[in-house]
Amino acid sequence: MTGPVARFRALPLRSRLALLTATAVAVAVAAVSVACWLLTRAQLRDELDNSLYSLSASASADYQRLLALTCRPSGGPGQANTAPGTAYVQLVRPDGSRCVGPGSPPVVVERSDAEVAARLRTESLHDGVTTGGQPVRVLTRTDDETRYTVSISRPLTEVDGALNQLALVLTVLAGIGVVGAGAAGLWVARTGLKPVDRLTGAVEHVARTEDLTVRIPVEGEDEIARLSRSFNAMTAALASSRDRQAQLIADAGHELRTPLTSLRTNIELLARSEETGRAIPPEDRRALLASVKAQMTELAALIGDLQELSRPDAAGSGGRLEVVALHDLLDTALRRARLRGPELTITAEDVRPWYVRAEAASLERALVNVLDNAVKFSPPRGTIEVALVDGELTVRDHGPGISPEELPHVFERFWRSPSARSLPGSGLGLSIVARTVTRAGGEVRLIPVGPKEGCGTRAVIRLPGAPTPPPATTPQK
């Protein structure tokens, strides 16, 4: 069984469909043909039996007496009349002997016929055979008036001939039907699988050329159309992902070039001083080392941001989602922000408890990025106001603010406003904030406080949650 099944599965899909269609039609045609043949056979035999009963009922007493006088113990081949529609007649005795009527071949007397003659049965209807081997249908009955047991039979060749012709016709029609069904199935399979062929060709083209601009025409609303739409959406998503990846690599290379060039220059100066023996003045040496340290810190921060952005966008793919206290994470981020801006005043007078489901490390990093952005743009000895009320976190600084032209770009990767290009940073902080907040089901906005420069900016982060932790806080993937 394994061999034929394996060979069947190895066939192309259209061949399998055509073969299954032909097989189904063959089974159906065979079932109908057999049923038709059996019904026709039963009908013809019923008609033959009815004719025997009619002949038996029409055999009068005088005819039976005449038959008794003219019959012979056995007939001969020359006496037999085998024309279609002919009935054979013979008398049967209780001892099983027979007396054959004129023009009739002798029919073998069965036990049931002798029992009818012996008054053990009222009648006997069965298939029999003549002494010459001709099959016949036999009806044996005893006449109540004459007491003769008359056996009337008719040849079955009439029925069998019609049945053989019917079987031949049905076989020919079944063969034509099966061949036609196979051809129709192959045509239907080819026609129905044309969209699949197009989809297969498109997939093979993408696999061979990595061309993600291929799109399949979509027609209708059936399963093939849904599959084509899904393929088009998949290739579009892959193309967009590849474009973003290429853009990220290009932007990262551009951002890494500046600190690496500066590092290389400073290190070459220090190495040349060691090689030539020319000492660098202590103040210049300290400045070079401080610059190297700052550039290394900037590189480490940039690499960390790139690693954060390289993680999959799907929720839960980067780490474990768990119920975390947003106010506790905010308290940790505030302590780090105060260390980075010791000359600034950071107030957090209205911080209320709020619990959210998120990735704790990523969310803390996002809060630190928001506060770092406020620290970076705040003027010396400025003030930063922080509040957390009903799941809405606001961070307001008094820096230069954001112009309406720059506002749509603030969450783009590596985008930096002209006023911030001289400041440290990679332009990835707010992009990470937007990504993390969106993954947690929230939203983030930057709102200019006023039209005048120096009015500052308000960062607003809203996260879904509750003021009290839920009963079950088991982390889940």
C-alpha positions in Angstrom: 0.0 0.0 0.0 2.9 2.3 0.7 4.3 2.0 -2.8 1.1 3.1 -4.8 0.4 5.9 -2.2 3.9 7.2 -2.5 3.8 7.1 -6.3 0.4 8.9 -6.3 1.7 11.6 -4.0 4.7 12.0 -6.3 2.4 13.0 -9.2 1.8 16.7 -10.0 -1.3 18.2 -8.4 -3.2 18.5 -11.6 -2.5 14.9 -12.4 -3.7 13.8 -9.0 -6.9 15.9 -9.4 -7.6 14.4 -12.9 -6.9 10.9 -11.6 -9.2 11.4 -8.6 -11.9 12.9 -10.8 -11.7 9.9 -13.2 -11.7 7.4 -10.3 -14.8 9.1 -8.7 -16.6 9.1 -12.0 -15.6 5.5 -12.7 -16.9 4.3 -9.4 -20.2 6.3 -9.8 -20.7 5.0 -13.4 -19.9 1.4 -12.3 -22.4 1.6 -9.5 -25.1 3.0 -11.7 -24.3 0.5 -14.5 -24.5 -2.5 -12.1 -27.7 -1.2 -10.5 -29.2 -0.7 -14.0 -28.2 -4.2 -15.1 -29.6 -5.8 -12.0 -32.9 -3.9 -12.2 -33.2 -4.8 -15.9 -32.5 -8.4 -15.2 -35.0 -8.5 -12.4 -37.6 -6.8 -14.6 -37.0 -9.2 -17.6 -37.2 -12.3 -15.4 -40.4 -11.0 -13.8 -41.9 -10.6 -17.2 -40.7 -14.1 -18.1 -42.3 -15.5 -14.9 -45.5 -13.7 -15.6 -45.7 -15.2 -19.1 -45.2 -18.7 -17.6 -48.1 -18.1 -15.2 -50.2 -16.9 -18.1 -49.4 -19.9 -20.2 -50.1 -22.2 -17.2 -53.5 -20.6 -16.6 -54.5 -20.8 -20.2 -53.7 -24.5 -20.5 -57.3 -26.0 -20.5 -58.2 -29.4 -19.3 -58.8 -30.6 -23.0 -55.3 -29.4 -23.9 -53.8 -31.3 -21.0 -55.7 -34.5 -22.0 -54.5 -34.1 -25.5 -51.0 -33.5 -24.3 -51.2 -36.7 -22.2 -52.1 -38.7 -25.4 -49.5 -37.1 -27.7 -46.5 -36.7 -25.4 -43.5 -39.0 -25.5 -41.2 -40.1 -22.7 -38.4 -38.1 -24.3 -38.1 -35.8 -27.2 -35.5 -35.6 -29.8 -33.3 -32.9 -31.3 -35.3 -32.9 -34.4 -38.6 -32.4 -32.6 -37.4 -29.3 -30.5 -38.7 -25.9 -31.5 -36.3 -23.3 -30.1 -37.6 -20.1 -31.8 -37.8 -17.0 -29.6 -41.0 -16.8 -27.6 -41.4 -20.6 -27.7 -42.7 -22.4 -24.6 -41.8 -26.0 -23.8 -44.4 -28.3 -22.2 -44.0 -31.6 -20.5 -45.9 -33.7 -18.0 -44.2 -34.7 -14.8 -45.0 -37.9 -12.8 -44.4 -38.4 -9.0 -41.6 -40.8 -9.7 -39.7 -38.0 -11.5 -40.3 -39.3 -15.1 -41.5 -37.0 -17.8 -43.6 -37.0 -20.9 -42.5 -34.4 -23.4 -45.0 -32.5 -25.6 -44.7 -32.2 -29.4 -42.1 -29.7 -30.5 -40.5 -29.4 -27.0 -37.1 -30.5 -25.9 -37.0 -32.6 -22.7 -36.3 -30.5 -19.6 -34.4 -32.1 -16.7 -36.9 -32.8 -13.9 -35.8 -31.3 -10.6 -36.7 -32.7 -7.2 -39.1 -29.8 -6.6 -41.0 -30.7 -9.8 -41.4 -34.3 -8.6 -42.7 -33.0 -5.2 -45.3 -31.0 -7.0 -46.4 -34.1 -8.9 -46.5 -36.0 -5.6 -48.8 -33.3 -4.1 -46.1 -32.3 -1.6 -45.9 -28.7 -3.1 -48.4 -26.6 -4.9 -46.0 -25.3 -7.5 -42.3 -24.9 -8.3 -40.7 -21.9 -10.2 -36.9 -22.3 -10.8 -34.2 -22.2 -13.3 -33.6 -25.4 -15.2 -31.9 -26.9 -18.2 -32.8 -29.1 -21.1 -31.1 -32.3 -21.8 -29.3 -30.5 -24.5 -27.8 -28.0 -22.1 -30.1 -25.0 -22.9 -31.0 -22.9 -19.8 -34.7 -22.4 -19.2 -37.1 -21.0 -16.7 -39.5 -23.7 -15.4 -42.9 -23.4 -13.8 -44.5 -26.7 -12.6 -48.1 -26.8 -11.4 -50.8 -29.5 -10.9 -54.2 -29.0 -12.4 -57.0 -29.7 -9.8 -59.4 -30.9 -12.5 -57.2 -33.2 -14.6 -54.7 -34.1 -11.8 -52.0 -33.7 -14.4 -48.7 -32.0 -13.3 -47.7 -29.7 -16.2 -44.2 -28.2 -16.4 -44.0 -25.2 -18.7 -40.7 -23.6 -19.5 -39.2 -20.9 -21.6 -35.6 -20.5 -22.7 -33.5 -17.9 -20.8 -31.5 -17.1 -23.9 -33.9 -14.3 -24.7 -33.3 -12.6 -21.3 -29.6 -13.4 -21.3 -29.1 -12.0 -24.8 -30.8 -8.7 -23.9 -28.7 -8.5 -20.7 -25.5 -9.2 -22.5 -26.3 -6.4 -25.0 -27.1 -4.1 -22.1 -23.9 -5.0 -20.3 -21.9 -4.2 -23.5 -23.6 -0.9 -24.0 -23.1 0.1 -20.3 -19.5 -0.9 -20.5 -18.9 1.2 -23.6 -20.7 4.2 -22.1 -18.8 3.8 -18.8 -15.5 3.7 -20.6 -16.4 6.8 -22.6 -17.6 8.5 -19.4 -14.4 7.7 -17.5 -12.2 8.9 -20.3 -14.3 12.1 -20.7 -14.2 12.6 -16.9 -10.4 12.3 -16.9 -10.0 14.7 -19.7 -12.5 17.1 -18.1 -10.8 16.7 -14.7 -7.4 17.5 -16.3 -8.8 20.6 -18.0 -10.5 21.8 -14.9 -7.3 21.2 -12.9 -5.2 23.1 -15.4 -7.7 26.0 -15.5 -8.3 26.1 -11.7 -4.5 25.9 -10.9 -3.5 28.7 -13.3 -3.5 31.2 -10.4 -1.5 28.7 -8.3 1.0 28.4 -11.2 1.3 32.2 -11.3 1.9 32.2 -7.6 4.5 29.5 -7.8 6.2 31.3 -10.6 6.3 34.5 -8.6 7.7 32.7 -5.5 10.3 31.0 -7.6 11.2 34.4 -9.2 11.5 36.0 -5.8 13.7 33.1 -4.5 15.9 33.3 -7.6 16.3 37.0 -8.0 15.3 38.4 -4.5 13.1 40.8 -6.3 10.4 41.8 -3.8 8.6 44.2 -6.1 6.7 41.3 -7.8 3.0 41.5 -7.3 0.3 39.0 -8.4 -2.9 40.3 -10.0 -5.8 39.6 -7.8 -9.2 38.6 -9.3 -12.3 37.7 -7.3 -12.8 36.8 -3.7 -12.0 33.1 -3.6 -9.3 31.3 -1.7 -6.8 31.8 -4.6 -7.5 35.5 -4.5 -6.9 35.5 -0.7 -3.7 33.6 -1.1 -2.5 36.1 -3.8 -3.4 39.1 -1.5 -1.5 37.4 1.3 1.6 36.9 -0.9 1.5 40.5 -2.1 1.2 41.7 1.5 4.1 39.4 2.5 6.4 40.7 -0.3 5.4 44.3 0.4 6.2 43.8 4.1 9.5 42.0 3.3 10.5 44.8 0.9 9.6 47.4 3.5 11.6 45.5 6.1 14.6 45.2 3.8 14.4 48.9 2.9 14.3 49.8 6.6 17.2 47.5 7.3 19.3 49.0 4.5 18.4 52.5 5.7 19.3 51.5 9.2 22.7 50.2 8.1 23.4 53.3 6.0 22.3 55.6 8.9 24.3 53.6 11.4 27.4 53.7 9.2 27.0 57.5 8.8 26.6 58.0 12.6 29.5 55.7 13.4 31.8 57.4 11.0 32.1 60.7 13.0 33.0 59.2 16.4 35.3 56.6 14.9 37.1 59.3 12.8 37.5 61.4 15.9 38.7 58.4 17.9 41.2 57.5 15.3 42.6 61.0 15.1 43.0 61.3 18.9 44.5 57.9 19.2 46.9 58.6 16.4 48.0 61.8 18.1 48.6 59.9 21.3 50.5 57.1 19.5 52.6 59.5 17.5 53.6 61.3 20.8 54.7 58.0 22.2 56.6 57.0 19.0 58.4 60.3 18.5 59.0 61.0 22.2 57.4 64.4 22.0 55.3 64.8 25.1 51.9 66.4 24.7 51.2 69.2 27.2 49.4 67.8 30.2 46.3 69.9 29.6 46.1 68.8 25.9 46.7 65.2 26.9 43.9 65.3 29.4 41.6 66.9 26.8 42.5 64.2 24.3 41.8 61.4 26.9 38.5 63.1 27.9 37.5 63.3 24.2 38.4 59.6 23.7 36.3 58.7 26.8 33.4 60.7 25.6 33.5 59.2 22.1 33.7 55.7 23.5 30.7 56.5 25.7 28.9 57.8 22.6 29.8 54.7 20.6 28.6 52.4 23.4 25.3 54.3 23.6 24.9 54.2 19.8 25.6 50.4 19.7 23.1 49.9 22.5 20.4 51.9 20.6 21.1 49.9 17.5 20.8 46.6 19.3 17.5 47.8 20.8 16.2 48.7 17.3 17.4 45.5 15.7 15.0 43.4 17.9 11.8 42.2 16.2 8.8 44.5 16.3 6.3 41.9 17.4 5.1 42.2 20.9 6.6 39.7 23.2 9.4 38.8 20.8 12.0 40.8 22.6 11.4 39.7 26.2 8.9 38.7 28.8 5.8 40.8 29.3 4.9 41.3 32.9 2.9 43.6 35.2 5.3 46.3 36.2 4.8 49.4 38.4 5.3 52.4 36.1 5.8 54.7 39.0 8.7 52.7 40.3 10.4 52.6 36.9 9.8 56.4 36.7 11.5 56.8 40.1 14.6 54.9 38.9 14.7 56.9 35.7 14.4 60.2 37.6 17.4 59.3 39.7 19.5 58.6 36.6 18.3 61.9 35.0 19.3 63.9 38.1 22.8 62.4 37.9 23.1 63.5 34.3 21.8 67.0 34.9 22.9 67.9 38.4 22.5 71.6 37.7 18.8 71.2 36.7 15.8 71.1 38.9 13.6 68.0 38.2 10.3 68.0 40.0 8.0 65.1 40.3 5.3 66.2 42.8 2.3 64.5 41.3 3.3 60.8 40.7 0.5 58.4 41.3 0.7 54.6 41.2 0.0 53.0 37.8 0.6 49.3 36.8 1.1 48.3 33.2 1.9 45.1 31.3 5.2 45.6 29.4 8.8 44.6 29.3 10.4 46.2 32.3 13.9 46.8 31.0 12.7 48.3 27.7 10.1 50.5 29.3 12.7 51.8 31.8 15.1 52.6 28.9 12.3 54.5 27.2 11.6 56.6 30.3 15.3 57.3 30.6 15.4 58.4 27.0 12.5 60.8 27.5 14.1 62.4 30.5 17.5 62.5 28.9 16.0 64.3 25.9 14.5 66.9 28.4 17.8 67.2 30.2 19.7 67.7 26.9 17.5 70.5 25.7 16.9 72.3 29.0 18.8 75.6 29.6 21.4 75.8 32.4 19.7 75.8 35.8 16.4 75.1 34.1 13.5 73.1 35.4 11.9 69.9 34.3 8.4 69.1 35.5 7.3 65.4 35.6 3.9 64.1 36.5 2.1 60.7 36.3 -1.6 60.8 36.6 -4.0 58.0 35.6 -1.5 56.3 33.3 -0.5 59.6 31.5 3.1 60.5 32.0 4.1 64.1 31.1 7.6 65.5 31.0 7.8 69.2 30.3 11.1 71.1 29.7 11.8 74.8 29.1 14.1 74.3 26.2 14.0 75.8 22.7 10.9 73.8 21.7 10.1 72.1 18.4 8.9 73.9 15.3 5.8 72.6 13.5 8.0 71.6 10.5 10.2 69.4 12.7 7.4 67.8 14.7 6.4 65.0 12.2 10.1 63.7 12.1 10.9 63.6 15.8 10.3 59.8 16.1 12.2 58.8 12.9 15.4 56.9 13.3 18.6 59.0 13.2 16.7 62.2 12.7 18.0 65.2 14.6 16.9 68.8 14.5 19.4 71.4 13.4 19.7 72.7 16.9 20.5 69.3 18.3 23.2 68.3 15.8 25.9 69.9 17.9 24.7 68.0 21.0 25.7 64.4 21.9 23.3 61.7 20.9 22.5 59.4 18.0 19.0 60.4 17.1 17.6 57.0 18.1 16.3 57.8 21.6 12.8 59.0 20.7 12.5 56.2 18.0 13.2 53.6 20.8 10.6 55.4 23.0 7.9 55.2 20.3 8.7 51.6 19.6 8.6 50.5 23.2 5.4 52.5 24.1 3.6 51.2 21.0 4.6 47.6 21.8 3.1 48.1 25.3 -0.2 49.2 23.7 0.3 52.9 24.4 1.0 56.2 22.5 3.5 58.9 22.8 3.4 62.5 21.6 5.6 65.6 21.7 3.6 68.8 22.1 5.1 72.3 21.7 4.1 74.3 24.8 3.9 77.6 22.9 4.8 79.3 19.7 7.7 81.3 21.1 11.2 79.9 21.3 12.1 79.0 24.9 8.6 77.8 25.9 9.7 74.2 25.9 8.2 70.9 24.9 5.8 68.5 26.7 6.3 64.8 26.1 3.1 62.8 26.8 3.1 59.0 27.2 -0.2 57.2 27.8 -0.1 53.5 28.7 -3.1 51.2 29.4 -3.1 49.8 32.9 -4.7 50.2 36.3 -3.9 52.1 39.6 -3.7 48.7 41.4 -1.9 45.5 40.4 -4.1 42.7 39.0 -4.5 39.5 41.2 -2.3 37.4 38.8 1.0 38.9 37.9 2.6 35.8 36.4 4.9 36.8 33.5 3.9 35.4 30.1 5.5 35.1 26.8 
